[in-house]
C-alpha cells in the first residue's frame, strides 16, 4: 500500500483538522434515483459491486439493501483510512486505495457494477482511475458517476459578478473568492470539474457507452435562507447543461469497440 499526498490530505486535514467523519449521515436524494434507474434496467441481479470513495457506510448500506446485493459482495475502496475503518466495521470488504494513482487489486472483469459518486472531481489522475475501473468491470458492466457541474446556472451567475464558482477550490486551507462571509469555508479537495460535454467525452474515450444522463440539483449545498434559489435549482436540474450536478450511467464496451483505452 503506497503512501500518497492524497492519503495524508484526507486523513490529516479533511477528516482530521477540518471535518469529523461520521459513521452515519443522511443519504442524499440522488441515491434513491440512482437505485431506481438501475432496477429499471433488465438485470437479474448484481454479482459483485465496487463503491469507489463512499466515505462512510450510509450509502453502501442503502444501495446494497435497495439493489439486493449482500454486504459481502459489496466492495468499498477509499483513500481515507478512517473511512475504511468505518466501512470494514459495518461488514463491507474495504481497502485503502488511492484510485488516482494505484492499481486496483482485483482481476479483470471482476465487477458488474461500479459506483463513483462525487469522487472524480477529487482525483489528480482521473484517466488512471477510469482505465482501472474499465479493466475491473465485466463487458456490459455498469459505471455510475456523479459530479458537480462547472457550467451550472449558479456558476454562470457567480462568474458574471466576479465570484469563485461553486464547488471549485483555490486552496488547501480555505475556500477563497466568496467574500468575507464565506472565508471560513474549508475545502474538501476538488481538483477537476466537468461540464456535461467534457464528462461524456471522457467516458466515451475510455471505452464506455453513456446509457443515461441527467442533471442533479444542488439541494443542501445552497443557502437555506433563500427559498427562491432552491426553486430555481429544481427548475434548472431538468437540464444537464445548467444543473448543479451531473449523473451519468454508462456501460462498458468490449475492448475492441471502445474509441480508446489508453491514456492520451
N, C-alpha and C positions, 0 to 999 in steps of 0.2 A: 504494500500500500504506500504509494508515493506521497510525500508531503507536497503541499501546494499553497501558493498565496491565497487562493480561494478558500481552502480549509481554514486557514488562520483568520481570514477576514470574517467568515461567518461564525466561527466558534468564539473568537475573542472579541469581535466588535458587534456584528449584527445581533447574535444571540448571547452576547456577553454584556458589553457596555451599553448597547442601545436598547435592546428589547429582551424580554424574558420569554422563552419559548414555552408554549402551553401544551399540556397533554391533550386537551380537547379545545376545539374552537367551533364557531358557527360554520356550517357547511354553506359555502356561497351558492347563490341561486343558479349559477351556471351548471353545477353538477347534476341536479335533477334533469336539466335539459339534456346534458350530455348522455346520461344514463338512458333516458327515453329514446334519444336518437339511435343509440347503439342497439337497444332492444327492438327497435323497429326494423333493423337490418335482419336479413334472413340467416340468422345464426342459431345453431342448436346449443351453443354454449361456448365458453372460452376455456381452452386448455390451460394456458398459463398467461398471467398478466404481469407486466412490469410498470411500476409507477416511478417516474424519474422526478425526484425532488418533492415529495409530498409534504415534507416539513414535520407533520405530526400525524397520529393515527386517525384523526377525524374523517378525512376524505377517504382514505383506504377502507375504513370500516363501512362508510356509506356505500361506496362503489362496489365493494366485494359483496355486500348484502344485496344491493339492488340488482346486480348482474348475476347473482347466484354463483360466485366464484369462492371456493373455500379459501380461508386465510392462508393455508399452507401453499397455495398456488398463486398467491398474490404477492409478488416480489417487489421490494422497495429498495431504491438506492438514493442516497442523499450526500451532499458534500459535508454536511454538519454532523459531527459525532454525537451531539446532543439529540438531534433528530433521529439518528439511527438507534440510539439507546431507547428512546420512547417507542419507536416503531417495533423494535425487537421485543420490548416488554409487553406489547399488545399482541404478540404472537405472529407478526409478519416476518418472513425471511427478509432481513435488511442488511445492507452493506454500505460502508462509507466509501463513496466513489465520486471523484470529480469527472463527470461525464464530458467536460470540456477538453480534457487532456488525457484521460485514462481509457484503456481498452476495457470494455465490459467483459466480466468473467463468465460469459455464457456462450454456448455453442451457436453456430449459425442456425437460423430458423427456429430458435427455441421458444419464442413467444408468438402469440397470435393477436395480442392487443398491448399497446404501449401508450401510457399517458405521459404527456409532458406539458403540464398546465402551469402557466405563469413561471416558466423556467428559462425558455430560450433567450429571453431578454437579459438574463444574468450571465450568459456564457461568453467567455473570452473567445472560444473557438466553436461556434455552433455548427460549423461544417463537419468537424470531427464527430460531434455528438450525433448528427444526422446520419453520417456514414455508419457509425456503430449501431444506431437504432435500426437502420435499414438491414444491417447484417444479421442482427439477432431476431428480426421479425421473419416469420414464415411468409412465403409467397401468398399474396392476398390478405396478409395480416393488416391490422388497422392501427394507425397512429392518430392520437388526439392531441392537438396543440391549441393552447390559448395563450394570448399575449396582448399587452396594451397596443392600441392603435395610435401611431405617431401623428396620423392625419385626422385625428378626431375633431369633432365640432369645437370642443373646448380649447384644444391646442391651436386651432386656427385663430380663434379669438385672442388667446393669450399672446401669440406671436405678433398680432396686429398692434397690441398695446405694449409691446416690449417686455413681456414676462417670459420666464422659463416655461416650456411646455410641461404639462403634467406627465408624471411617470418617467421623466428624464432626470438625471443627476449629474452634478458638476463637481462633486467632491466625495471623499470617503468619510468626511466628518459631519458636514451639514449640507442641506439642500438649499443652495443659494439661488437667487433670482426670483424669489417670490415676494420680496418686500419684507419689512421688519416683522410683520405678523406671522410669517412662515419661517423665519430664520432658525427656529428651534427644531424644525422637522429633520429627523435623521434619515439618512439614505439606507436603502436595502440592497444596493448592488446592481442596479440596472445599467447594462453596458450597451445593449443592442436594442433598438426599437424599429418596428416594421410598419409600413403601410400595407394595405391588402395586397397590392400587386407584388411587392417585394417578397412577402411571405409565401405567396403561391408560387412565384418563380423559383424560389429557393427549394421548396419541397419537390417541385417537378424536376428540377435539376438533379436532385439526389434520389430519383427513382420512385417517386410517389405520385399517385393519381388523386387529385382532390375530389372527394365524393360529396362533401357538404361544406359550405362556407356561410357563416352568418356573423352579424355584429352582436356585441355584448354591451350592456350599459356599464357606466362607471359604478353606479349604485352607491355603496357606502363611502367610496373614495371622494365623493363630492361633499361640500359643506352642508351640514344638516339644517342650517338656519335659512336656507334659500330653496323653498319647495318648487319655485319656478324652474330652477336648474335641474331638478330631478324630473320634472315633466318634460323639459327639452331632452334630457338624457334618454328617457324612454322612447321619445319620438325618433331621435337620431339613431337609436340602437337598431332600427329596422334597415339601416344602410351600412354595410361593411366599410364603405368609403368614409363615413363620418362618425361611426360608433366609437364609444370609449374603448372597447376591446374587440378582439377578433377570435373566432372559434373556427378551427378547421378540422375536419375529419377526413383523413386520407388513407388510401390503401397502398400497400407495397406492390409495385410492378415486378414481374420477373426481371432478372438482371439484364437480359438482352433487350427488354422492352423499354428500359429507362433511358432518358436522354443523356444521363451521365451518372456515374457512380464513383467518381474520383474527384478529389479536390481540384479546383481550377488552378 
